[in-house]
Amino acid sequence: MNVHKIAVVAGDGIGPEVIDEGIKVLNEVSKLDGSFRFEFTHFPWGCDYYKENGKMMADDGIEQLKKFDAIFLGAVGAPGVPDHISLWDLLLIIRKSFDQYINLRPVKLLKGAPNVLKDVSPEDIDMIFVRENTEGEYAGSGSWLFKGKTNEVVIQDGVFSRKGCERVIRYAYELAKAQGKTLTSISKANALNYSMVFWDQIFEDVGKEYPEVKTFSYLVDAASMFMVKDPKRFEIVVTSNLFGDILTDLGAAIAGGMGLAAGANLNPEREFPSMFEPIHGSAPDIAGTGKANPLATVWSASQMLEFFGYSKWADFLIDCIETVLSEGRVLTPDLGGNATTSKVGDEIIRKLQEFKS
């Protein structure tokens, strides 16, 4: 039997609530399959840990996480802790330390999900965003000069290496080739005359190795408009760290809401653990109320199953989510229902059991 060791960082706000449901679902899948199981180890890191210890994670946190096969992250962020602290001192450290250079975010309108766009069917919104995840605009390079003085100056550098751009673009080409889909690159080369011109050049150069992949290139502002007006033109999308972050939130808005937004941070070479997380944030305003939607976490669990090679179960979890959405009986308030977080998790498990029987 395969044993997958998973580090759990439930984090803040609704994080522990939704992660509990994700773990419950993964355990049920492994039980129904019988050929693998999960071992979950919980770490208390996050904003509460910061308030008690002055740091978001243990000093040797990265060393502790190295021994795991994957990381399951709930959410990070809480009132009283600056956002740049909660992000840079936990999530981004993990992404960078483990070279999780692929951020994979599906933007897909599932059957039964709320549709906010006119004359758009589920088949029209079916994208996968491949976001560069370790450098670019989030490289953390810059300076803060003459702090507090009238001549105060802040410089924020974008760092785009040939290796960093090429490997994420190549990953996207390979994905498009494997799935027989188009590939769209999104940049802003007309204004960012170094970094984005460089990005566009690499996209074109790598593309010469993939003549079978039909490609498009858009400026990020035009892409934002087309995602709303004509989303079907996007299938596989590759873009930089910042643009990918922003556009996938727009994608969540047109694909049923943040409660259905999943994400994976991948180290494709598997030299380090990859990390799976819903991208909706910690939502402290509803924490502890039982209103949090766990379906994004279940979708992230599906991505984990896919990464471990259990494609059948990964696909079936998506089918379960679609069935729950389509039936409309057991949904959290953000989707128009009155069910609790745990009730939705229970309903997913019922669908899994029906499939197995």
Secondary structure, DSSP 8 states (H G I E B T S, - for coil): -EEEEEEEEEESTTHHHHHHHHHHHHHHHHHHH-SEEEEEEE---SHHHHHHHSSSS-TTHHHHHTTSSEEEEEE---TTS-HHHHIIIIIHHHHHHTT--EEEEEEE--TTS---STT--GGG-EEEEEEE-SSEEEEEEEEEESTTSTT-EEEEEEE--HHHHHHHHHHHHHHHHHHT--EEEEE-TTT-TTHHHHHHHHHHHHHTT-TTS-EEEEEHHHHHHHHHH-GGG-SEEEE-HHHHHHHHHHHHHHTT-GGG-EEEEE-TT-SS-EEEEESS---GGGTTTT----HHHHHHHHHHHHHTT-HHHHHHHHHHHHHHHHH-SS--GGGT----HHHHHHHHHHHHHHHH-
